[in-house]
Each structure stands twice: as C-alpha cells, then as structure tokens.
Amino acid sequence: MDIKLDSLVYHGAHLLESAQDYADEVSLNCVEGTALESRQKKELIRHYESISKQALILVLNQEGLHLQMLRPSFYRIKVDFCDPQMRYRISKGGGRGQMIAKALGVKNNLNPNVLDATAGLGKDAFVLASLGCSVKMLERNPVIHLLLRDGIKRAQSSAANDELLKQTIDRLTLLKSEALEYFGQSNLRSIDAIFLDPMFPEPEKRAQVKKEMQMLQYLLGDQLDASELLTAACSTEVARVVVKRPRIAPSLSDKAPDTIMEGKSNRYDIYFNLG
Ligand SMILES: C[S@@+](CC[C@H](N)C(=O)[O-])C[C@H]1O[C@@H](n2cnc3c(N)ncnc32)[C@H](O)[C@@H]1O
C-alpha cells in the first residue's frame, strides 16, 4: 500500500523505543528531531522539510503520535479520546437517544455488539463504546491503525483514575485488517450490527474543521471499493448493516436502504438481513 510518507520524527531521546517500534511497523525511517519542538512554526517546517520531502510525516512527542501535514498547510492530527471536544460529545451528545445509537440498535437495556469495519480515527467507535456497546474496530491503513493504537494506549494510561473512560476503552478492540477479508474469514455470530463509514470526498475549501478530512483524503486516496464493502457486509449473517453518509451523498448501493435516519449533516442508511 502506498502510504505517502517516509519518516517518523521523535522529539526526546526517551521516546526512541516507542518511535522505533512504530517506525518499524510501517517501514518508515526513524529520525530524532530537535530536543524540544521549536515554538516557531517556520523553523519547525524547515526542520521537518530537512528530514522528509514528502507532504506528510509522523511526529511522536510527549503528547503522542501525530500525523503532520507539511504542505499545502501545516496541520497535525492525533487520536485523542480525552480531548475537550470528545468529552463534550460524550457528555452532551444526546446519549442513547442520539442518531448513531438508534441507527445501530441501541435501546433500553440493549447494547449491541458492533463491528466497525471502517474505524478511521475511532470517534464513532468511541461514542458507541461510551454508551455500552462492545465495538470491534477494523482499520486497513497501517498509518491510521498506528494513530489509533497510540490513542488507545494513551487513553488506557489516563483511565487509571477515570472509571468511565476505563470502561469505555475496555469495550474497544482494534484489528489491523481489510474488512472484505475479515468478513470472509471470521465468525460473525456474536456481532449484532456492522457499521460502515467510508470516506466521502469533501468539497474543497470547506471550513478549517474539515482540514482533518482533507488530510485523510490525501493519505488514503480514492477509496473506490465502498459499494463492494456494503455488498459484502450485507452478504454476512449479521442482522443489521448501517452506513454513515453525508446527508446529501448518494447511497452506496442500488438496493434501497430498509430505513433511513437523517440528521443535519449526516444520514444513516440501514439494511436489515432477515436471514
Ligand atoms: C471516514 S474514515 C472513518 C471515520 C470513523 N468513523 C471515525 O469516527 O473516526 C474511513 C476509514 O475506513 C478505512 N477503510 C475503508 N475501507 C476499509 C476496508 N475495506 N477495510 C478496513 N478499513 C477500511 C479507511 O482506511 C479510513 O481510515
């Protein structure tokens, strides 16, 4: 797989072991950066550009593993289940009544076992796990998988004094896997619902918050097999398949969904497998 980056830069000799592990896993050069990350953005860009000619690098510092874009904009992301936005989403996001929960079949005392076949940065999986669902996450891109693994590891260490976070993280499992292969090779009997959230090309020049999606699009390229993924998910024995789409996007299949739940910006297309 073309992963569009060649280097991992770590800031601080104490991070060498983790940095080397991560770099080996995705076959990147592991390079020590300046001892302290410079506060000057221009200097930092120059520093990273002296290490890699690619538009993306991985950066490991005290705060975790980041995917850093150098061009066209200087922007970084990491998986952070403890950041204020995620905290807000968990405490004020509508709980078990929110659309994603209803779409996946969360109700009364029922907490479905979910297979999130397109885990990405794990936000949806984390929300579902916070509501009580056990979520198995599949991610095929090795770099995204690594970011996710690092985010889970950091959340585990923050969870020592946070019972809710601990319970939520304990409900997540992560596998580096191509979902199409996983469906064919695994016993899915314990799974109540498959969740799919494939990439959808974002129109250019959207607000700042969309930079994250643009960066992922650059890393992941065109993902042209999303319809195939839906067909494969619907051919499994799992009773419910849920596809998250932008509200205005066409559906992924010629087959009409059995139910559609529509929100302000997203839509959930639900397919039932009656066996
Ligand atoms: C839009 S992101 C998912 C975002 C995620 N729902 C979240 O809340 O962060 C889509 C992810 O699915 C992954 N993906 C797409 N097709 C896949 C497949 N067939 N098997 C495994 N992962 C896949 C992509 O690599 C990408 O990271």
The ligand as a Gaussian input file, in Angstrom:
#p B3LYP/6-31G(d) Opt

LIG

0 1
 C      -14.117000       8.161000       7.114000
 S      -12.957000       7.143000       7.925000
 C      -13.904000       6.563000       9.286000
 C      -14.076000       7.582000      10.377000
 C      -14.565000       6.982000      11.660000
 N      -15.949000       6.568000      11.570000
 C      -14.359000       7.922000      12.837000
 O      -15.328000       8.161000      13.572000
 O      -13.233000       8.394000      13.038000
 C      -12.858000       5.705000       6.922000
 C      -11.747000       4.736000       7.354000
 O      -12.093000       3.438000       6.910000
 C      -10.952000       2.770000       6.465000
 N      -11.424000       1.750000       5.486000
 C      -12.070000       1.966000       4.321000
 N      -12.361000       0.805000       3.724000
 C      -11.899000      -0.179000       4.530000
 C      -11.901000      -1.598000       4.442000
 N      -12.418000      -2.236000       3.391000
 N      -11.330000      -2.309000       5.457000
 C      -10.793000      -1.673000       6.535000
 N      -10.751000      -0.323000       6.660000
 C      -11.297000       0.411000       5.671000
 C      -10.115000       3.859000       5.821000
 O       -8.741000       3.471000       5.777000
 C      -10.380000       5.028000       6.750000
 O       -9.428000       5.103000       7.771000

